[in-house]
Amino acid sequence: MGPSSAPRRLSGMQKQVLSLYRGFLRAARTKSAEDRQRIESIVSIEFRRNAKEVDRKNFLYIEYLLRRGKKQLDQLRSPDIVGLSATNVSFSQTKAPTH
């Protein structure tokens, strides 16, 4: 077994992102079957889009997305909330600036 076969250790921020993702999936389980499917779809699309479009070194923007996601998750956990909507937040630069 070479060094490439060992699993990579996740950074603290990566662990936070995965925890947030799992939190959304857990919260979706508390909703109706139709809402659950819609929530899981939106969450999956949003996380995949951000994984592709956001530079991994743009820590400020990632931290912003984590804070925004935690607020959305708190709202979703409320029994009064039945769904989730996708919102596009665009900044002039989601990629890290090149010098």
PECOR-V407209 format. One record per residue. SS is DSSP state (a for helix, b for strand, c for the rest). BURIAL is # if it has 24 or more other C-alpha atoms within 12 Angstrom, else .. Layout:
# PECOR-V407209
SS:BURIAL + SS:BURIAL
This chain:
# PECOR-V407209
c:. + c:. + a:. + a:. + a:. + c:. + c:. + c:. + c:. + c:. + c:. + a:. + a:. + a:. + a:. + a:. + a:# + a:. + a:. + a:# + a:# + a:. + a:# + a:# + a:# + a:. + a:# + a:# + c:. + c:# + c:# + c:. + a:. + a:. + a:. + a:# + a:. + a:. + a:# + a:# + a:. + a:# + a:# + a:. + a:. + a:# + a:# + a:. + a:. + a:# + a:. + a:. + a:. + c:# + c:. + c:. + c:. + c:. + a:. + a:. + a:# + a:# + a:. + a:. + a:# + a:# + a:. + a:. + a:# + a:# + a:. + a:# + a:# + a:. + a:. + a:# + a:# + c:. + c:. + c:. + c:. + c:. + c:# + c:# + c:. + c:. + c:. + c:. + c:. + c:. + c:. + c:. + c:. + c:# + c:. + c:. + c:. + c:. + c:.
